Amino acid sequence: MSRAFVFPGQGAQFIGMGRELAAAYPEAKAVFQEVDEALGEDLSKLIWEGDADTLTRTHNAQPALMATSLAAFRALEKEGVTIDNAAYVAGHSLGEYSALAAAGSFSVTDAARLLRIRGLAMQKAVPRGEGAMAALLGLDFDTAVKVAEEAAQGQVCQAANDNDPMQVVVSGDRAAVERAAEIAKTHGAKRAIILPVSAPFHCALMAPAAEAMAQALDDVDLRSPAVPVVSNVLAGPVSDPTSIRSLLVQQVTGVVRWRESVMWMAANGVTEIWEIGAGKALSAMVRRIARDIECRTFGTPAEVSTVMESI
């Protein structure tokens, strides 16, 4: 059996995530403490006791989700799991940073600081309210690309997240994305939903954020991961630190090729995927992409405690 560890992205956050893990595992609690120290604030209190709107702000959600994922991973390690129990790691958008931290490419401290910079830069790139994202349900990727091109009309509108065979997210200027949501219905979309996000991620409007990440990543010690990371940009594996650094910059404006990434893993022997961290969204996507892959989620002490049945 070949296994991949995957880590969720923005949208998976919720108040209280990781609190039970921190209570049950000192190793998990230490991750939240390390993130708090790295950022110079009590992010843990926001995650566990704050309000959802504040947690959802991009600069908070990104390091918070990474902290929860790494806390879950440290709990798994306490139960006897190692990174060598996976053939590959992958993450959805910011989840790629969680994957890289789990695989030893950089520290939790560096991941937290990078994601805070990433979140702030993404928010700053486009004034709040001027951009938008929409999930097009029931369209394949090629059709969604055509819808985005038709909707652009001189503005930015691009396919941003190729999540699974029936869900593609488009991103760009608000008016163009709203047009895409209407046009999609004429192309057979079952639904088109404007997403509650604070900025239009993974499109050309994020170019200033990509520049900020290039500078931030230059200052970080980035090592080869213990196992290959399946890159969002490549939808294939990467281990070279120089390449990883470049791909993380490209990822800010590029398409999250999640569907293709899962297909690549399936074609290269992965039969089991563990979703580590908050929620179960990636597992749901994987089931729609590759039905033969078995999915398990590890975000609570109860789930973690059953892990040795699978090793």
Buried (B, 14 or more C-beta within 10 A) or exposed (E): EEBBBBBBBBBBBBBEBBBBBBEBBEBBBBBBBBBBEBBEEEBBEBBBEBEEEEBBBBBBBBBBBBBBBBBBBBBBBBBEBEBEBBBBBBBBBBBBBBBBBBBEBBBBBBBBBBBBBBBBBBBBBBEEEEBBBBBBBBBBBEBBBBBBBBBBEEBBBBBBBBBBBBBBBBBBBBBBBBBBBEBBBEBEBEEBBBBEBBBBBBBBBBEBBBBBBBEBBEEBEBBBBBBBBBBBBBBBBBBEBEBBBBBBBBBBBBBBBBBBBBBBBBEBEBBBBBBBBBBBBBBBBBBBBBEEBBBBBBBBBEBBEEBEEBE
